[in-house]
Amino acid sequence: MKRTNLFRLAAVTVLTMLFGHAAAAQQEFEGLRVEVVGEGRPVLMIPGLNSAAETWRETCAALQADRIQCHLVQLPGFAGLPAAPDLRDEAWLADMRDRVVSYIEVRKLRRPVVVGHSLGGVLALQIAIARPDAVDRLVVVDSLPFLPAATNPAATSETTRPMAEGIRKQMLAQEVDAYRAGAAAAVKNMASSPERVQTLERWGEASDRATTAQAMYELMTIDLRPQLQAVRAPTLVLGSWAGYAQYGATRESTQAIFEREYATLPGVRIELSDAGRHFLMWDDPEWLVANMRQFIQAPAPRGSWGAASLRPGRAAPLWAGWPAP
């Protein structure tokens, strides 16, 4: 990244830290809490499991120079926000999808960019599948359309259901100390900074256990791969592999997993960070912002989104006007 771009990123971040909250408007909507920051092109930013909207604060700050209006979405039940009392049984993700779509419609956001991290990435995909006309572009950060297939390509929703049910029951039945220890162990390698890991631990402790258990169950049993062809929005997938190196992952093996999982999504562009762990917006922020900025600003390709130019299982080429950041 050029020095001028680095200076702009630093300056915008500092200014937003100083003045951003004064320009932000926080609102409640059907159990969601949404903070609107800035003026310009609408970009919805959805955090992951047990995470706060604060996940996206610095990314939003860095994009303010591009006239981006961030809609920082906080999901009910996570990181201190009370669980929604009117949830549909066994359909938490679908319920969240419908609430976000309703927010887009009621607030009259014209084809926003939808960005999601981890569970938020799954939710973003569900939104683009259900309402392909409502999303202009899609950015999925370190998320897969069917998590169990990352380690077992033969996995299906039915074969993973018994294990998912067992995990849900165990999470709900654990004593408080055991549950917190398990939650802390789950996040210890998700960010490089100990301070960030401590933040994740606090968010986990402040999350509603029943909501977390149900969300985990659905992440393990919902397979979006057969529905990806319904997505019409240009899609950028940003992934990490460094955090999984201790388990034997390599860049090549991780790239193969992402390509296999997104094989049915026409024209998807997949990029991997060499530095960041799961929370890429914290671990490799300049790389993430550069990719997002370039993707959001680039003109849409002519015709269909590259479907004819790709073989299944291959990441999209860098389209004209999208040089590597």
JOBELTA-V284695 format. One record per residue. RES is the residue in three letters. SS is DSSP state (h for helix, s for strand, l for the rest). NEAR is the number of other C-alpha atoms within 12 Angstrom. Layout:
RES:SS:NEAR  RES:SS:NEAR
This chain:
MET:l:17  LYS:l:12  ARG:h:10  THR:h:10  ASN:h:20  LEU:h:18  PHE:h:16  ARG:h:23  LEU:h:31  ALA:h:24  ALA:h:20  VAL:h:26  THR:h:26  VAL:h:18  LEU:h:22  THR:h:26  MET:h:22  LEU:h:13  PHE:h:16  GLY:h:26  HIS:h:19  ALA:h:15  ALA:h:20  ALA:l:23  ALA:s:19  GLN:s:20  GLN:s:19  GLU:s:22  PHE:s:25  GLU:l:27  GLY:l:27  LEU:s:34  ARG:s:35  VAL:s:34  GLU:s:33  VAL:s:36  VAL:s:39  GLY:l:30  GLU:l:21  GLY:l:20  ARG:s:27  PRO:s:33  VAL:s:43  LEU:s:46  MET:s:48  ILE:s:49  PRO:l:44  GLY:l:45  LEU:l:46  ASN:l:45  SER:l:41  ALA:l:36  ALA:h:39  GLU:h:34  THR:h:38  TRP:h:38  ARG:h:35  GLU:h:34  THR:h:46  CYS:h:46  ALA:h:40  ALA:h:39  LEU:h:41  GLN:h:36  ALA:h:27  ASP:h:27  ARG:l:21  ILE:s:29  GLN:s:32  CYS:s:42  HIS:s:43  LEU:s:41  VAL:s:47  GLN:s:45  LEU:l:46  PRO:l:43  GLY:l:35  PHE:l:40  ALA:l:32  GLY:l:26  LEU:l:28  PRO:l:24  ALA:l:28  ALA:l:27  PRO:l:18  ASP:l:15  LEU:l:24  ARG:l:17  ASP:l:16  GLU:l:21  ALA:l:21  TRP:h:32  LEU:h:37  ALA:h:27  ASP:h:28  MET:h:37  ARG:h:35  ASP:h:29  ARG:h:33  VAL:h:44  VAL:h:35  SER:h:21  TYR:h:28  ILE:h:29  GLU:h:19  VAL:h:14  ARG:l:20  LYS:l:13  LEU:l:26  ARG:l:22  ARG:l:26  PRO:s:37  VAL:s:41  VAL:s:50  VAL:s:53  GLY:s:50  HIS:s:41  SER:l:40  LEU:h:41  GLY:h:44  GLY:h:39  VAL:h:44  LEU:h:47  ALA:h:52  LEU:h:50  GLN:h:43  ILE:h:46  ALA:h:40  ILE:h:31  ALA:h:25  ARG:l:26  PRO:l:28  ASP:l:22  ALA:l:29  VAL:s:34  ASP:s:35  ARG:s:42  LEU:s:44  VAL:s:45  VAL:s:50  VAL:s:49  ASP:l:41  SER:l:42  LEU:l:44  PRO:l:43  PHE:l:39  LEU:h:36  PRO:h:32  ALA:h:28  ALA:h:27  THR:l:24  ASN:l:16  PRO:l:20  ALA:l:16  ALA:l:21  THR:l:26  SER:h:28  GLU:h:17  THR:h:19  THR:h:27  ARG:h:22  PRO:h:16  MET:h:21  ALA:h:27  GLU:h:25  GLY:h:18  ILE:h:26  ARG:h:28  LYS:h:20  GLN:h:22  MET:h:29  LEU:h:23  ALA:h:16  GLN:l:19  GLU:l:13  VAL:h:15  ASP:h:13  ALA:h:16  TYR:h:28  ARG:h:25  ALA:h:19  GLY:h:20  ALA:h:31  ALA:h:24  ALA:h:17  ALA:h:19  VAL:h:32  LYS:l:26  ASN:l:29  MET:l:34  ALA:l:31  SER:l:24  SER:l:21  PRO:h:17  GLU:h:15  ARG:h:26  VAL:h:27  GLN:h:21  THR:h:26  LEU:h:39  GLU:h:32  ARG:h:23  TRP:h:33  GLY:h:35  GLU:h:29  ALA:l:26  SER:l:32  ASP:l:30  ARG:h:34  ALA:h:30  THR:h:37  THR:h:36  ALA:h:33  GLN:h:35  ALA:h:41  MET:h:36  TYR:h:36  GLU:h:37  LEU:h:40  MET:h:36  THR:h:32  ILE:l:37  ASP:l:31  LEU:l:37  ARG:h:33  PRO:h:20  GLN:h:25  LEU:h:32  GLN:h:28  ALA:h:23  VAL:l:35  ARG:l:33  ALA:l:42  PRO:s:42  THR:s:44  LEU:s:46  VAL:s:44  LEU:s:45  GLY:s:43  SER:s:43  TRP:l:36  ALA:h:32  GLY:h:29  TYR:h:25  ALA:h:19  GLN:h:11  TYR:h:13  GLY:l:14  ALA:l:19  THR:l:20  ARG:h:22  GLU:h:18  SER:h:21  THR:h:32  GLN:h:32  ALA:h:26  ILE:h:34  PHE:h:42  GLU:h:34  ARG:h:30  GLU:h:37  TYR:l:41  ALA:l:31  THR:l:27  LEU:l:43  PRO:l:34  GLY:l:38  VAL:l:43  ARG:s:40  ILE:s:40  GLU:s:37  LEU:s:37  SER:s:34  ASP:l:25  ALA:l:26  GLY:l:31  ARG:l:35  HIS:l:41  PHE:l:42  LEU:h:44  MET:h:43  TRP:h:32  ASP:h:33  ASP:l:29  PRO:h:34  GLU:h:31  TRP:h:32  LEU:h:44  VAL:h:40  ALA:h:31  ASN:h:37  MET:h:41  ARG:h:33  GLN:h:25  PHE:h:38  ILE:h:32  GLN:h:21  ALA:l:21  PRO:l:17  ALA:l:23  PRO:l:21  ARG:l:13  GLY:l:12  SER:l:18  TRP:l:29  GLY:l:28  ALA:h:28  ALA:h:14  SER:h:18  LEU:l:22  ARG:l:20  PRO:l:21  GLY:l:24  ARG:l:26  ALA:l:34  ALA:l:32  PRO:l:23  LEU:l:24  TRP:l:24  ALA:l:16  GLY:l:16  TRP:l:23  PRO:l:13  ALA:l:20  PRO:l:20
